[in-house]
Amino acid sequence: MKDILKKRYRFRIIAPAYPAFNIYSNIASQTTALGPVSVVTAVNKMDKWDGEMIDENNLRRYGPKSKQGGGADHEFLHQQRPVDVVGFYGGLTSTIPRLYQLARFYKDKGVVTVAGGQHFVDENILEALNQGIDYIVIGEGEETVKELLEGIEGKREISQVKGIAFLRNGKLIITPQREPLTDFDKLPLPDFSLVRYAKIKLYPVERIRGCGMNCEFCTVKGKPRAACPDRLIEQIRLLVETRDARHFFIVDDLFGQQRDVTIQFCEKLRDYQRQIRLRLDFVAQIRLDMAKDNELLLRMRQAGINTVAIGFESPIAEELKAMNKRIKPEVMLSLAKTFHNHGFLVHGMFIFGYPMKDGCSFNMTAKERVRHYKRFIRKARLDTIQILNPVPLPGTQLRKRLKRQSRIYSLGKVGWEYYDGNFPIFEPDAPLSAEEMQFSARKIMASFYKFQYFFKIGLNILMFPGLILFLANIKSGWRKWYRPWRNDLVRFMGWIILKRWNFNFQKERFLAKLQSARGQV
């Protein structure tokens, strides 16, 4: 217990580094996670507490990078700015091995360690408490962490703090669950200046928490809870004025929930940009069926929402049914084209090789599946794509189902670091093999992201002056030129990332681990 007479305490929250071979680490270097920023902001408002955040996936040139590989040099950090309590963001299961490594480091320094995030459910809670974590925060952290820190100061009994787990005399204690937050106005706006050493290009912002879709593979559950539109407008205004922000990712799981309020928000956002004479750029996650609402799409475009990320999940009807998706592939194609025709850039997200439920008959080879995906992506005219393997994440119905069927590979052979969607984690349905599941997803990505787009970039640059001269409407000419130029650039950069990932994959020797794991299923 720390000396309660000490004038100030320091709390550091850490977002652990992705495994070195993670294919999406390039994207992570341009943004950060909103959850830990919100938590550290709440702590920083407390009396006698200073908060800061280190995102190991976003460390710029002047950041104390580790010489041993990915992540930060925490020995240096602790020497320069010792902390009293350190928190760890466990929202991404693939970062858990790194999280435990850091927890043991700080624990050895005598620092109190706290962790929270979607990974810490069921048996993972006890696992974490045996890996150098003193306290687990269960659920949303803004209010819980503040009360926990007051307990660490000695101001309240820790066992009375709702929504935490800890060990006392070797016994696991889990306190009563805390009700989900509903009054977001009492929370401070996330302060991104607390994220040290980071250069954020894409700012995550939020209005609605929760999702009622109940997808089998997803960790986000519960009735959606919304803040008022003015709160999100104020968050955007603050970032524009204090951090010169231009690009935003609205991290609501499904943009467009509470339709009328969403339209109101879009109108306010449109008016704000007109007032400051600045055009901002937004990405939003949205359901396909929102394409049926022309007024909503029009207001979204006027507000500067240029890119929509859509979870198509699969172009195969049987797989959609297994995921609890109540939509047909041909309907998805039609709705995707509607988004495209309204001027949105469409990012399509897919899960390759989804396992069927008991009693479902489905027999399709890897080659046939790949053909389905390629045909769908081409017909839907998607601007960017993301193909992942199914991941039985902790706390999901998918994990529980596959665990009952004894299909999940042993963590001793295929550890948490592989739970990022780029590796097979379980034995798939016949006739699909684990190797086919992994390489087919990569094959689809490789057919989309190609080196040849390098030459098309140059061709589009040469075409631009003529396009401006011959089109009377310059604004229309710009749009017609920008979209293919942007897509060609992204597809070429995607090729570079895939090539780098494949190089690291060969060094990782994952296939040898896979063969060993399959022998135990």
VMD Tcl script that draws the C-alpha trace (Angstrom):
set ca {
  {0.00 0.00 0.00}
  {1.37 3.39 -1.01}
  {1.95 6.20 1.45}
  {-1.36 8.05 1.50}
  {0.44 11.29 2.41}
  {2.22 11.33 -0.93}
  {1.24 14.46 -2.86}
  {0.61 12.92 -6.28}
  {0.35 9.47 -7.83}
  {1.03 8.41 -11.40}
  {-1.16 5.99 -13.35}
  {0.02 4.63 -16.69}
  {-2.17 2.59 -19.02}
  {-0.49 0.51 -21.71}
  {-1.88 -0.84 -24.97}
  {0.48 -3.81 -25.57}
  {2.20 -4.31 -28.91}
  {0.76 -6.62 -31.53}
  {2.82 -9.70 -32.32}
  {5.58 -8.71 -34.77}
  {3.93 -10.67 -37.57}
  {0.46 -9.06 -37.26}
  {-0.76 -8.01 -40.70}
  {-2.66 -4.94 -39.46}
  {0.06 -3.34 -37.34}
  {0.57 -0.68 -40.05}
  {-2.97 0.58 -39.50}
  {-2.51 0.56 -35.73}
  {0.48 2.90 -36.05}
  {-1.86 5.67 -37.26}
  {-4.49 5.48 -34.54}
  {-5.07 4.24 -31.00}
  {-7.77 2.50 -28.95}
  {-10.51 4.76 -27.57}
  {-11.28 2.69 -24.44}
  {-7.95 3.16 -22.65}
  {-7.87 6.84 -23.64}
  {-11.26 7.29 -21.96}
  {-10.09 5.47 -18.82}
  {-6.83 7.40 -18.44}
  {-8.71 10.67 -19.00}
  {-11.05 9.83 -16.13}
  {-8.07 9.03 -13.88}
  {-6.31 12.25 -14.85}
  {-9.28 14.23 -13.53}
  {-8.94 12.67 -10.06}
  {-7.48 14.55 -7.16}
  {-3.77 13.63 -6.63}
  {-3.58 11.43 -9.78}
  {-1.72 12.04 -13.05}
  {-2.57 9.78 -15.96}
  {-0.75 8.90 -19.15}
  {-1.03 6.27 -21.86}
  {1.59 4.38 -23.86}
  {0.35 2.74 -27.06}
  {3.13 0.34 -28.04}
  {1.71 0.11 -31.54}
  {2.06 3.86 -32.06}
  {5.52 4.94 -30.90}
  {7.11 7.69 -32.97}
  {10.79 8.47 -33.48}
  {11.24 10.10 -30.08}
  {9.46 7.31 -28.24}
  {11.52 4.91 -26.07}
  {11.31 1.85 -28.33}
  {12.51 -1.50 -27.08}
  {15.76 -2.81 -28.58}
  {14.54 -6.39 -28.21}
  {11.69 -6.07 -30.73}
  {8.18 -4.58 -30.73}
  {6.98 -2.39 -27.90}
  {8.41 0.26 -25.61}
  {11.50 0.33 -23.39}
  {9.74 0.12 -20.04}
  {12.98 0.02 -18.06}
  {13.72 3.49 -19.44}
  {10.15 4.67 -18.85}
  {10.14 3.51 -15.25}
  {13.47 5.18 -14.56}
  {12.31 8.48 -16.06}
  {8.72 8.48 -14.76}
  {8.09 5.84 -12.07}
  {4.46 4.84 -11.74}
  {2.39 3.80 -8.75}
  {-0.25 1.87 -10.68}
  {-0.10 0.55 -14.23}
  {-3.13 -0.53 -16.25}
  {-3.17 -2.83 -19.28}
  {-5.59 -2.80 -22.18}
  {-6.73 -6.36 -22.89}
  {-9.19 -5.62 -25.68}
  {-7.17 -7.58 -28.26}
  {-6.55 -11.22 -27.41}
  {-3.49 -11.47 -29.66}
  {-1.64 -8.97 -27.42}
  {-2.18 -10.96 -24.21}
  {1.28 -12.66 -24.12}
  {2.91 -9.23 -24.33}
  {0.50 -7.93 -21.68}
  {1.52 -10.69 -19.26}
  {5.20 -10.04 -19.96}
  {4.77 -6.35 -19.06}
  {2.65 -7.17 -16.01}
  {5.42 -9.34 -14.59}
  {7.98 -6.60 -15.30}
  {6.03 -3.94 -13.38}
  {5.06 -6.37 -10.65}
  {8.75 -7.05 -10.01}
  {9.22 -3.27 -9.65}
  {6.64 -3.18 -6.87}
  {3.99 -1.48 -9.03}
  {0.29 -2.30 -8.58}
  {-1.01 -3.86 -11.80}
  {-4.54 -3.63 -13.22}
  {-5.96 -5.07 -16.45}
  {-9.26 -4.81 -18.28}
  {-10.76 -5.53 -21.66}
  {-12.84 -8.09 -23.50}
  {-10.28 -10.88 -23.11}
  {-10.81 -11.17 -19.38}
  {-13.82 -13.43 -19.03}
  {-14.43 -16.90 -17.61}
  {-11.23 -18.84 -16.83}
  {-9.06 -16.05 -18.29}
  {-9.65 -13.99 -15.15}
  {-7.82 -16.48 -12.94}
  {-5.15 -16.99 -15.60}
  {-4.41 -13.24 -15.58}
  {-4.30 -13.03 -11.78}
  {-1.62 -15.72 -11.85}
  {0.40 -13.82 -14.47}
  {1.33 -10.69 -12.54}
  {-2.04 -8.89 -12.52}
  {-3.30 -7.67 -9.13}
  {-6.80 -6.57 -10.20}
  {-9.04 -7.29 -13.18}
  {-11.63 -4.69 -14.19}
  {-14.72 -6.41 -15.60}
  {-16.78 -4.33 -18.03}
  {-16.45 -0.60 -18.67}
  {-13.59 0.96 -16.79}
  {-14.06 4.71 -16.34}
  {-15.91 4.58 -13.01}
  {-14.50 1.27 -11.78}
  {-10.85 2.28 -12.13}
  {-11.42 5.52 -10.21}
  {-12.98 3.64 -7.29}
  {-10.25 1.00 -7.44}
  {-7.53 3.66 -7.23}
  {-9.28 5.17 -4.23}
  {-9.14 1.71 -2.67}
  {-5.43 1.44 -3.42}
  {-4.98 4.84 -1.74}
  {-6.80 3.48 1.30}
  {-9.88 5.67 0.93}
  {-12.32 2.76 0.52}
  {-12.48 -1.01 0.97}
  {-11.44 -2.63 -2.29}
  {-13.88 -5.52 -1.90}
  {-16.70 -2.94 -2.05}
  {-15.68 -1.81 -5.55}
  {-18.12 -3.26 -8.07}
  {-16.90 -4.96 -11.25}
  {-13.45 -6.20 -10.24}
  {-11.70 -9.52 -9.57}
  {-8.64 -10.20 -7.41}
  {-7.00 -12.84 -5.26}
  {-7.15 -12.63 -1.46}
  {-5.24 -15.28 0.49}
  {-5.21 -17.41 -2.62}
  {-8.99 -17.21 -3.06}
  {-10.60 -15.69 -6.15}
  {-12.86 -12.74 -5.30}
  {-15.25 -11.39 -7.96}
  {-17.32 -8.44 -6.76}
  {-20.91 -7.78 -7.94}
  {-21.30 -6.67 -11.53}
  {-21.48 -2.94 -12.23}
  {-24.39 -1.67 -14.30}
  {-23.40 -0.47 -17.80}
  {-22.91 3.27 -18.16}
  {-25.87 5.21 -19.51}
  {-25.12 8.82 -18.52}
  {-22.13 9.59 -20.72}
  {-22.35 13.33 -20.10}
  {-20.83 12.86 -16.64}
  {-17.65 11.48 -18.24}
  {-14.89 13.83 -19.44}
  {-14.22 13.94 -23.16}
  {-11.30 11.66 -24.07}
  {-8.00 13.55 -23.90}
  {-5.66 12.28 -26.62}
  {-2.83 14.50 -25.38}
  {-2.34 11.90 -22.64}
  {-1.18 9.36 -25.26}
  {2.56 9.96 -25.11}
  {4.93 9.58 -28.09}
  {2.06 8.90 -30.48}
  {1.24 10.67 -33.73}
  {-2.41 10.00 -34.33}
  {-3.76 10.50 -37.83}
  {-7.09 8.69 -37.49}
  {-8.96 9.69 -34.32}
  {-11.48 7.23 -32.83}
  {-14.69 8.86 -31.58}
  {-17.90 7.34 -30.23}
  {-21.57 8.04 -29.56}
  {-23.14 4.60 -29.02}
  {-21.86 1.64 -27.02}
  {-23.22 -1.86 -27.39}
  {-24.82 -3.85 -30.19}
  {-28.02 -5.89 -30.27}
  {-27.15 -8.02 -33.31}
  {-25.99 -10.97 -31.17}
  {-23.57 -12.42 -33.76}
  {-22.15 -15.74 -32.59}
  {-18.51 -14.73 -33.16}
  {-18.64 -11.23 -31.65}
  {-17.71 -10.10 -28.13}
  {-19.88 -6.95 -28.24}
  {-23.28 -7.63 -26.70}
  {-25.99 -5.77 -24.87}
  {-28.57 -3.11 -25.51}
  {-27.07 -0.08 -27.31}
  {-26.57 2.96 -25.06}
  {-26.17 6.36 -26.63}
  {-24.76 9.75 -25.73}
  {-26.44 12.86 -27.12}
  {-25.26 14.07 -30.55}
  {-23.87 17.29 -29.06}
  {-21.32 15.30 -27.04}
  {-19.84 13.74 -30.17}
  {-19.90 17.07 -32.00}
  {-18.02 18.63 -29.08}
  {-15.47 15.79 -29.14}
  {-14.85 16.38 -32.86}
  {-14.68 20.15 -32.39}
  {-12.14 19.77 -29.59}
  {-9.91 17.52 -31.69}
  {-10.08 19.83 -34.70}
  {-9.25 22.93 -32.66}
  {-6.59 21.52 -30.33}
  {-4.98 18.76 -32.39}
  {-5.66 19.85 -35.97}
  {-7.53 16.56 -36.54}
  {-8.98 15.89 -39.99}
  {-9.66 12.15 -40.10}
  {-12.02 10.31 -37.74}
  {-13.25 6.78 -37.18}
  {-16.68 6.58 -35.53}
  {-16.19 3.35 -33.58}
  {-19.88 2.72 -32.85}
  {-20.42 -0.93 -33.71}
  {-23.32 0.00 -35.97}
  {-23.66 3.58 -37.16}
  {-27.26 4.52 -37.86}
  {-28.84 3.04 -34.74}
  {-31.48 5.48 -33.45}
  {-32.12 6.68 -36.99}
  {-33.68 10.07 -36.28}
  {-30.99 11.03 -33.77}
  {-28.30 9.88 -36.22}
  {-29.74 12.11 -38.92}
  {-29.80 14.99 -36.43}
  {-26.13 14.34 -35.64}
  {-25.22 14.29 -39.36}
  {-26.97 17.61 -39.93}
  {-25.12 19.20 -37.01}
  {-21.83 17.81 -38.26}
  {-22.54 19.15 -41.76}
  {-23.37 22.60 -40.38}
  {-20.26 22.64 -38.19}
  {-17.99 21.96 -41.18}
  {-19.70 24.67 -43.21}
  {-19.23 27.10 -40.34}
  {-15.48 26.47 -40.04}
  {-15.11 26.11 -43.84}
  {-13.30 22.84 -43.51}
  {-14.11 19.41 -44.91}
  {-13.48 16.56 -42.50}
  {-13.22 12.85 -43.33}
  {-15.09 10.12 -41.44}
  {-15.20 6.33 -41.46}
  {-18.19 4.54 -39.94}
  {-19.19 0.93 -39.37}
  {-22.71 0.29 -40.59}
  {-25.20 -2.44 -41.34}
  {-25.91 -3.33 -44.96}
  {-29.65 -2.83 -44.62}
  {-29.10 0.87 -43.89}
  {-28.66 1.19 -47.66}
  {-32.46 1.13 -47.89}
  {-32.63 4.52 -46.14}
  {-31.85 7.11 -48.81}
  {-32.30 10.07 -46.45}
  {-29.82 8.63 -43.96}
  {-27.23 7.98 -46.69}
  {-27.65 11.51 -48.07}
  {-27.16 13.08 -44.63}
  {-24.12 10.86 -43.99}
  {-22.46 12.02 -47.21}
  {-23.23 15.66 -46.43}
  {-21.62 15.17 -43.02}
  {-18.36 13.97 -44.54}
  {-18.78 10.24 -43.88}
  {-16.89 9.03 -46.93}
  {-16.07 5.42 -46.03}
  {-18.34 2.72 -44.64}
  {-16.97 -0.49 -43.14}
  {-19.44 -3.32 -43.62}
  {-19.33 -6.82 -42.19}
  {-20.45 -8.92 -45.14}
  {-18.86 -11.89 -43.32}
  {-19.45 -14.37 -46.16}
  {-20.91 -14.58 -49.68}
  {-22.03 -18.17 -48.93}
  {-25.62 -18.60 -47.73}
  {-24.93 -21.57 -45.46}
  {-22.18 -19.71 -43.59}
  {-24.37 -16.63 -43.14}
  {-27.02 -18.81 -41.52}
  {-24.46 -20.31 -39.12}
  {-23.42 -16.80 -38.05}
  {-27.03 -15.79 -37.27}
  {-26.99 -13.44 -40.27}
  {-30.50 -13.10 -41.70}
  {-29.60 -12.01 -45.22}
  {-28.96 -13.61 -48.60}
  {-25.80 -13.05 -50.72}
  {-27.76 -11.64 -53.68}
  {-29.39 -9.05 -51.40}
  {-25.96 -8.11 -50.02}
  {-24.74 -7.42 -53.56}
  {-27.64 -5.11 -54.28}
  {-27.23 -3.17 -51.04}
  {-23.46 -2.84 -51.49}
  {-24.01 -1.26 -54.90}
  {-26.42 1.22 -53.31}
  {-23.70 2.44 -50.93}
  {-21.31 2.66 -53.86}
  {-23.79 4.65 -55.96}
  {-24.21 7.15 -53.14}
  {-20.50 7.91 -53.33}
  {-19.25 5.92 -50.34}
  {-15.97 4.05 -50.33}
  {-16.92 0.56 -49.19}
  {-14.60 -1.52 -47.02}
  {-15.78 -5.14 -46.97}
  {-14.98 -7.42 -44.02}
  {-15.23 -11.21 -44.38}
  {-14.68 -14.36 -42.31}
  {-13.39 -17.28 -44.39}
  {-14.24 -20.86 -43.44}
  {-16.87 -20.27 -40.78}
  {-17.72 -23.52 -38.94}
  {-21.20 -24.96 -39.40}
  {-23.49 -25.64 -36.47}
  {-24.49 -29.15 -35.44}
  {-26.88 -30.77 -37.89}
  {-26.02 -28.43 -40.78}
  {-24.90 -30.14 -43.97}
  {-22.40 -28.17 -46.03}
  {-19.76 -29.51 -48.39}
  {-17.66 -27.05 -50.38}
  {-13.97 -27.26 -51.26}
  {-11.51 -24.47 -50.59}
  {-11.21 -23.77 -54.31}
  {-14.97 -23.39 -54.67}
  {-15.13 -21.07 -51.66}
  {-12.37 -18.87 -53.06}
  {-14.27 -18.57 -56.34}
  {-17.40 -17.47 -54.46}
  {-15.45 -14.78 -52.61}
  {-13.66 -13.43 -55.66}
  {-16.88 -13.27 -57.67}
  {-18.77 -11.51 -54.88}
  {-16.01 -8.94 -54.25}
  {-15.82 -8.15 -57.95}
  {-19.60 -7.82 -58.39}
  {-19.95 -5.72 -55.23}
  {-17.22 -3.35 -56.52}
  {-15.65 -3.14 -53.08}
  {-12.95 -0.53 -52.64}
  {-10.98 -2.38 -49.95}
  {-11.36 -5.79 -48.32}
  {-10.30 -7.66 -45.20}
  {-10.43 -11.46 -45.13}
  {-9.93 -13.10 -41.75}
  {-10.17 -16.62 -40.40}
  {-12.84 -17.25 -37.74}
  {-11.51 -16.50 -34.26}
  {-13.17 -18.20 -31.26}
  {-12.59 -15.24 -28.96}
  {-13.08 -15.62 -25.20}
  {-16.64 -15.00 -24.11}
  {-18.24 -15.67 -27.52}
  {-20.83 -18.30 -28.31}
  {-18.55 -19.50 -31.11}
  {-15.80 -20.38 -28.64}
  {-18.24 -22.19 -26.37}
  {-19.61 -24.20 -29.30}
  {-16.21 -25.20 -30.65}
  {-14.99 -26.00 -27.15}
  {-17.91 -28.38 -26.62}
  {-16.94 -30.06 -29.88}
  {-13.26 -30.29 -28.76}
  {-12.11 -28.51 -31.92}
  {-10.03 -25.63 -30.52}
  {-6.28 -26.15 -30.66}
  {-4.39 -26.30 -27.37}
  {-3.12 -22.94 -26.12}
  {0.15 -24.70 -25.39}
  {0.59 -25.23 -29.13}
  {-1.31 -22.30 -30.67}
  {-1.18 -19.50 -28.13}
  {-3.17 -16.30 -27.66}
  {-0.77 -14.41 -29.94}
  {-2.35 -16.18 -32.93}
  {-5.88 -14.99 -32.12}
  {-5.86 -12.12 -34.62}
  {-7.75 -13.65 -37.55}
  {-4.66 -14.48 -39.60}
  {-4.21 -18.04 -38.34}
  {-6.41 -21.14 -37.97}
  {-7.21 -21.65 -34.29}
  {-9.48 -24.69 -34.55}
  {-10.08 -27.75 -36.69}
  {-12.36 -26.63 -39.56}
  {-15.23 -28.49 -41.18}
  {-14.30 -31.15 -43.72}
  {-13.37 -31.03 -46.54}
  {-11.59 -27.79 -45.56}
  {-8.23 -28.23 -43.83}
  {-6.63 -25.73 -41.44}
  {-3.87 -25.02 -43.97}
  {-6.43 -24.40 -46.71}
  {-8.43 -22.09 -44.45}
  {-5.38 -19.92 -43.83}
  {-3.90 -19.87 -47.32}
  {-7.26 -19.41 -49.05}
  {-7.90 -16.21 -47.08}
  {-4.44 -14.97 -48.08}
  {-5.09 -16.01 -51.69}
  {-8.22 -13.89 -51.89}
  {-6.36 -10.92 -50.40}
  {-3.47 -11.45 -52.81}
  {-5.84 -11.43 -55.80}
  {-7.13 -8.04 -54.64}
  {-3.92 -6.34 -53.47}
  {-1.40 -6.63 -56.33}
  {1.89 -5.11 -57.46}
  {0.41 -4.22 -60.86}
  {-1.56 -1.36 -59.27}
  {1.75 0.52 -59.01}
  {1.58 1.13 -62.77}
  {-2.08 2.15 -62.63}
  {-1.21 4.86 -60.08}
  {1.02 6.55 -62.66}
  {-1.60 6.17 -65.37}
  {-4.22 7.87 -63.22}
  {-1.87 10.76 -62.51}
  {-1.37 11.29 -66.25}
  {-5.15 11.22 -66.81}
  {-5.94 13.87 -64.18}
  {-5.19 17.09 -66.18}
  {-7.27 15.89 -69.12}
  {-10.13 14.95 -66.84}
  {-10.23 18.44 -65.36}
  {-10.11 20.09 -68.80}
  {-12.80 18.02 -70.45}
  {-15.29 17.82 -67.59}
  {-17.31 20.97 -67.05}
  {-17.99 20.10 -63.44}
  {-14.56 20.14 -61.81}
  {-15.90 18.73 -58.55}
  {-17.38 15.78 -60.39}
  {-14.13 15.35 -62.32}
  {-12.15 15.26 -59.11}
  {-14.37 12.53 -57.66}
  {-14.19 10.40 -60.80}
  {-10.40 10.67 -60.78}
  {-9.77 10.33 -57.04}
  {-11.60 7.08 -56.37}
  {-9.63 4.83 -58.78}
  {-6.38 6.63 -57.93}
  {-6.96 6.13 -54.22}
  {-7.95 2.48 -54.68}
  {-4.93 1.73 -56.87}
  {-2.64 3.26 -54.25}
  {-4.27 1.33 -51.41}
  {-4.11 -1.94 -53.34}
  {-0.42 -1.44 -54.08}
  {0.31 -0.61 -50.44}
  {-1.72 -3.65 -49.45}
  {0.55 -5.77 -51.64}
  {3.59 -4.44 -49.77}
  {2.01 -5.25 -46.40}
  {1.04 -8.76 -47.50}
  {4.54 -9.40 -48.78}
  {6.05 -8.29 -45.47}
  {3.58 -10.44 -43.54}
  {4.40 -13.51 -45.66}
  {8.10 -12.96 -45.00}
  {7.53 -12.84 -41.24}
  {5.18 -15.81 -41.45}
  {7.92 -17.97 -42.92}
  {10.23 -17.08 -40.01}
  {7.51 -17.84 -37.46}
  {7.31 -21.56 -38.41}
  {3.62 -21.57 -37.59}
  {2.86 -24.57 -39.79}
  {5.06 -26.77 -37.61}
  {3.10 -25.62 -34.55}
  {-0.14 -26.29 -36.41}
  {0.84 -29.84 -37.24}
  {1.70 -30.46 -33.58}
  {-1.59 -28.91 -32.42}
  {-3.69 -30.96 -34.84}
  {-2.25 -34.14 -33.40}
  {-3.91 -33.28 -30.09}
  {-7.43 -32.62 -31.44}
}
mol new
graphics top color blue
foreach p $ca { graphics top sphere $p radius 0.5 }
foreach p [lrange $ca 0 end-1] q [lrange $ca 1 end] { graphics top cylinder $p $q radius 0.2 }
display resetview
